[in-house]
Amino acid sequence: MNEEVDHRVPVLIVGGSLVGLSASLFLGRLGIEHMVVEKHSATSMHPRGRGNNVRTMELFRVAGAEQRIREAASILADNHGILQTPSLAEEGEWLFKEMDPGGGLARFSPSGWCLCSQNDLEPVLLQCARELGGDIRFSTEMLSFEQDADGVTAVVKNRDTGEHTTVYAEYLVAADGPRSPVRERLGIGQTGPGELFHNVSITFNSKMLADVVGDRRFIACYLTTPEADGALLPVDNVEKWVFHAPWQPGRGETLEDFTDERCIDQIRKAVGVPDIDVEITGRAPWHAAERVAESYASGRVFLAGDSAHEMSPTGAFGSNTGIQDAHNLAWKLAAVLNGWAGPGLLATYETERLPVAQVTSARASARSVEHSHPGFAPPPGTGGGQQGGVLKVALGYRYPRGAVIGADPAQPVVPDTMQLTGEPGSRAPHMWLLRSGVRTSTLDLYERSCVLLCGAASTWHMAAKRVAERLSVPLDSYRIGSGPDADLAPEKGGDWAALHGTTEQGAVLVRPDGYVAWRSEGAVADPEATLYEIMASLLDLA
């Protein structure tokens, strides 16, 4: 351990955007002290990264932030679907009109999709993280780091004062973006096709545009006029808008070429109203790519978010995958730092999350093909897949390998059909329960400990209590049923056992992140010995 340091902290997070702030929130909820350093002076000012899928919103729900996020996103609560049209003077075609047509998502989740732009979401995450004690420092850049067997020593610079500070952390989480200096320093390569297309995101004000849009409350509108194609996104449905214009840097085009005059002309041509008022307020380049890091960790340093994977923006898979990276890693870091898991648990972060990124990044690119995203000209013969598979990717992905016992390692990461039936490696099923008369989802039970679900008369309950004491691990056990011994009662007489693929005599073990770690479909001769072996193996305590 380096003795000459200014600060010591269990976890240092490099990067304070969506993924870094989410990691701070999740670690804070688990009581893990940490520091976040972010080179920019504040949270994002640009309305981007706006689609938060159902799995991400489940995580924010359990972390106590969902309601605040929905309040921040209320202005776009009625916007749904993607419209494609040559100009707004025409009706166009809806690529899809509803995120959840028919409301079928409610059978899978207590949450739902949420359209909240990055500039609105990050301040909420920042506030929640700081309320939990997160030490989050803006205008602070990490200059260098070195690691040894015990931890990581980093030198950070306050960009306002020029002061250099040395920070010693047991673990470092790199959420420092697609050009990740940490990944480069570690020499971790990337796989995948690479760059797909480039856009310039133009923010502008227009008071007349709302009348042209009318009652078409879209998430995005792909405008396909050949000489002025682009994507139009509402910010407030009234006056503030974003236009994504295709950019060709490979042909020598620079950001400076996108003058106010050019942007105004392109927006007017794209929407099909030559005299519409347009006031340019900002522009920022962005690059769509498909790349996945060859490894997610090196020693005590872990990659998360864009530093680990880049994806096409179509479908908003990138930021969601990154936030879910942070959640997977947070509970494992907390378990190891708090002494109730061995270091081998951290190796499962890469085992679980890297395959998810590979599948999801390919799906994001395929969706760009399906939607003919402006600026994207895929190679001839590139396939598109099925739009109906989005929910399977967002919520149905699973971990065939990792901190799970009994999963089939040959099964695909994304199933052919939506399957949330309690199989090891899959997200545990959602079910409404009554807890002391209060309605709660099974998903609300999973955050700070492993959880065992069993029947009201099951012998598994006492076995779980004894195993928790023997191993000194947090393991909560809940008996589900209608009798006086039950801790939880299924709402409207639901069958918890059938939903979880077990019986009243069986049990289901769920990890703190809500993923099924193991299940028994019935009683066993010695439940305590069985559960002891399972927990010791799962948490690398053997």
Salt bridges, closest charged atoms under 4 A:
GLU3 OE1 - ARG8 NH2 3.45
GLU38 OE2 - HIS40 ND1 2.77
GLU58 OE1 - ARG55 NH1 2.81
GLU58 OE2 - ARG427 NH2 2.84
GLU66 OE2 - ARG70 NH2 3.14
GLU131 OE1 - ARG68 NH2 2.85
ASP135 OD2 - ARG137 NH2 3.00
GLU141 OE1 - ARG159 NE 3.71
GLU146 OE2 - ARG185 NH2 2.96
GLU184 OE2 - ARG183 NH2 3.69
GLU195 OE1 - HIS198 NE2 3.26
GLU253 OE2 - ARG262 NH2 2.58
ASP260 OD1 - ARG283 NH2 2.36
ASP265 OD2 - LYS269 NZ 3.23
GLU310 OE1 - ARG179 NH1 3.41
GLU310 OE2 - ARG291 NH1 2.92
ASP325 OD2 - HIS309 NE2 2.66
ASP325 OD1 - ARG353 NE 2.79
GLU352 OE1 - LYS332 NZ 2.71
GLU352 OE2 - ARG511 NH1 2.60
GLU370 OE2 - ARG363 NH1 3.22
GLU370 OE1 - ARG367 NH1 3.62
GLU423 OE1 - ARG398 NH1 3.64
ASP444 OD1 - ARG61 NE 2.76
GLU447 OE2 - ARG29 NE 2.74
GLU447 OE1 - ARG448 NH1 3.13
ASP487 OD2 - ARG479 NE 3.13
GLU491 OE2 - ARG439 NE 2.77
ASP513 OD2 - ARG511 NH2 2.65
GLU528 OE1 - ARG466 NE 2.62
GLU528 OE2 - ARG470 NH1 2.97
